[in-house]
Amino acid sequence: DTLIMEAKKEIARGVYTTIQALQKNGALKFNELPFGSEELTFQHRFKEFSKVQTPAMLSYAQYKDLKLKELPSRTLLGMAYKGFESAKIIIAAATSRVSVVPSDLLQCQQLLKVAKGNSLSLMWIQKIINSPPPGNPKQKTNQELLGHEISFDFSVQKSYPLIKLLKKKKKNNSKKK
């Protein structure tokens, strides 16, 4: 169904934009690229999608033209939030149809949980970023989320993660005698 594909596209865009914002903010770090360059990694990851005709595959040049890396993390988080909210509206439209197939309905329910959960997570992330660091409200920092851990949970939907914000557990340095 076209509406379900649109919702998936909005969720994928939201997850990608969230990852870009969190990387920019320093809250999310990835290891070295497995194929040596961003372009080779992109080509390897998306090679299988070249066989799919709809939606059309994004080329590496188009990917580079997105220019998301130039935007501030707060702007990226706002864009991601709008994507998840848009997905919720699209899913509501898809499920309001009289002739919804049960498998599509289940998929819509899963996608809706992901979109709602990610919207809430982004609200918390934005709240943390927008609040001044403890102790020195004038201090400029790009590490606002260091006290938290970002987790990607695929238990609700196998292709689209719930983005979870977890408080890091404090290490107990005291030794027991």
C-alpha positions as CSV (number, residue, x, y, z in Angstrom):
1,D,0.0,0.0,0.0
2,T,1.3,3.5,-0.9
3,L,0.4,5.0,2.5
4,I,2.3,2.4,4.4
5,M,5.4,3.0,2.1
6,E,5.1,6.7,2.8
7,A,5.0,6.1,6.5
8,K,8.0,3.9,6.3
9,K,9.8,6.5,4.3
10,E,9.0,9.2,7.0
11,I,10.2,6.8,9.8
12,A,13.4,6.0,8.0
13,R,14.1,9.6,7.3
14,G,13.4,10.4,11.0
15,V,15.7,7.7,12.2
16,Y,18.5,8.8,9.8
17,T,18.1,12.4,10.8
18,T,18.1,11.6,14.5
19,I,21.3,9.6,14.1
20,Q,22.9,12.5,12.2
21,A,21.9,14.9,15.0
22,L,23.1,12.6,17.8
23,Q,26.5,12.1,16.0
24,K,26.9,15.9,15.6
25,N,26.0,16.4,19.3
26,G,28.6,13.8,20.4
27,A,26.0,11.5,22.0
28,L,26.4,8.8,19.4
29,K,29.7,7.5,18.0
30,F,30.3,4.8,15.5
31,N,33.5,2.7,14.8
32,E,35.6,3.0,11.7
33,L,33.8,2.4,8.4
34,P,34.1,-1.3,7.5
35,F,34.9,-0.6,3.8
36,G,37.3,2.3,4.2
37,S,35.2,5.1,2.8
38,E,31.7,6.4,3.2
39,E,31.0,5.9,-0.5
40,L,32.0,2.3,-0.5
41,T,30.0,1.6,2.7
42,F,27.0,3.3,1.1
43,Q,27.3,1.3,-2.1
44,H,27.7,-2.0,-0.1
45,R,24.7,-1.3,2.2
46,F,22.3,-0.3,-0.5
47,K,23.4,-2.7,-3.3
48,E,20.4,-5.0,-2.7
49,F,17.9,-2.0,-2.9
50,S,18.9,-1.4,-6.5
51,K,16.6,-4.3,-7.5
52,V,13.6,-2.6,-5.9
53,Q,11.9,-0.2,-8.2
54,T,9.6,1.7,-5.8
55,P,10.7,3.8,-4.1
56,A,13.6,4.7,-6.4
57,M,17.0,4.1,-4.8
58,L,18.9,7.1,-3.6
59,S,22.3,7.5,-5.3
60,Y,25.4,8.4,-3.4
61,A,25.5,11.8,-5.1
62,Q,22.0,12.5,-3.9
63,Y,22.9,11.3,-0.4
64,K,25.8,13.7,-0.3
65,D,23.6,16.5,-1.5
66,L,21.3,16.2,1.5
67,K,23.6,18.5,3.4
68,L,22.2,17.4,6.7
69,K,25.7,17.5,8.2
70,E,25.7,21.3,7.8
71,L,22.6,21.8,9.9
72,P,22.8,22.2,13.7
73,S,21.7,19.2,15.8
74,R,18.7,21.0,17.2
75,T,17.4,21.7,13.6
76,L,18.0,18.0,12.7
77,L,16.1,16.8,15.7
78,G,13.2,19.1,14.8
79,M,13.2,17.6,11.3
80,A,13.2,14.1,12.7
81,Y,10.4,14.9,15.0
82,K,8.3,16.2,12.2
83,G,9.0,13.0,10.2
84,F,7.8,10.8,13.0
85,E,4.7,13.0,13.5
86,S,4.0,12.8,9.8
87,A,4.3,9.0,9.9
88,K,1.7,8.9,12.6
89,I,-0.8,10.9,10.5
90,I,-0.1,8.8,7.4
91,I,-0.6,5.6,9.4
92,A,-3.9,6.9,10.8
93,A,-5.1,7.5,7.3
94,A,-4.0,4.0,6.2
95,T,-5.8,2.3,9.1
96,S,-9.0,4.3,8.6
97,R,-9.6,2.5,5.3
98,V,-12.4,0.0,5.2
99,S,-10.5,-2.6,3.2
100,V,-7.4,-2.9,5.4
101,V,-5.8,-6.3,5.2
102,P,-5.1,-7.8,8.6
103,S,-1.3,-8.1,7.9
104,D,-1.2,-4.5,6.9
105,L,-3.1,-3.6,10.0
106,L,-0.5,-5.4,12.2
107,Q,2.3,-3.6,10.3
108,C,0.6,-0.3,10.8
109,Q,0.2,-0.9,14.5
110,Q,3.9,-1.7,14.8
111,L,4.9,1.3,12.8
112,L,2.7,3.5,14.9
113,K,4.4,2.3,18.1
114,V,7.7,3.2,16.6
115,A,6.6,6.6,15.4
116,K,5.0,7.4,18.7
117,G,7.9,6.1,20.8
118,N,10.5,8.0,18.7
119,S,8.5,11.2,18.9
120,L,8.5,10.9,22.7
121,S,12.3,10.1,22.8
122,L,13.0,13.1,20.6
123,M,11.0,15.3,23.0
124,W,13.2,14.2,25.9
125,I,16.4,14.5,23.8
126,Q,15.4,18.1,22.8
127,K,14.6,18.9,26.5
128,I,18.0,17.8,27.6
129,I,19.8,19.7,24.8
130,N,17.8,22.8,25.5
131,S,18.4,22.8,29.2
132,P,21.6,24.5,30.5
133,P,24.3,22.2,31.9
134,P,24.2,21.8,35.7
135,G,26.5,24.1,37.6
136,N,27.2,26.6,34.9
137,P,24.2,27.8,32.9
138,K,26.4,30.0,30.6
139,Q,28.7,27.1,29.7
140,K,28.6,26.2,26.0
141,T,28.8,22.4,25.6
142,N,28.3,20.0,22.7
143,Q,28.2,17.1,25.1
144,E,24.7,17.6,26.7
145,L,23.7,14.0,26.3
146,L,26.9,12.4,27.8
147,G,25.0,11.3,30.9
148,H,22.7,9.2,28.8
149,E,23.0,6.2,26.5
150,I,21.2,6.0,23.1
151,S,19.7,2.6,22.4
152,F,18.1,1.2,19.2
153,D,15.4,-1.3,20.0
154,F,14.1,-3.5,17.2
155,S,11.7,-5.6,19.3
156,V,8.6,-3.8,18.1
157,Q,9.4,-3.7,14.4
158,K,12.3,-5.6,12.8
159,S,13.2,-2.9,10.3
160,Y,12.6,0.4,12.2
161,P,14.0,0.9,15.7
162,L,12.6,2.5,18.7
163,I,15.1,5.1,19.7
164,K,15.5,4.9,23.5
165,L,17.3,7.4,25.8
166,L,18.6,5.6,28.9
167,K,20.4,7.2,31.8
168,K,23.9,5.8,32.1
169,K,24.4,3.8,35.2
170,K,27.0,5.2,37.6
171,K,30.1,3.1,38.1
172,N,30.5,2.0,41.7
173,N,34.1,2.6,42.5
174,S,33.9,1.6,46.1
175,K,35.5,-1.7,47.0
176,K,33.7,-4.2,49.3
177,K,35.8,-5.5,52.2
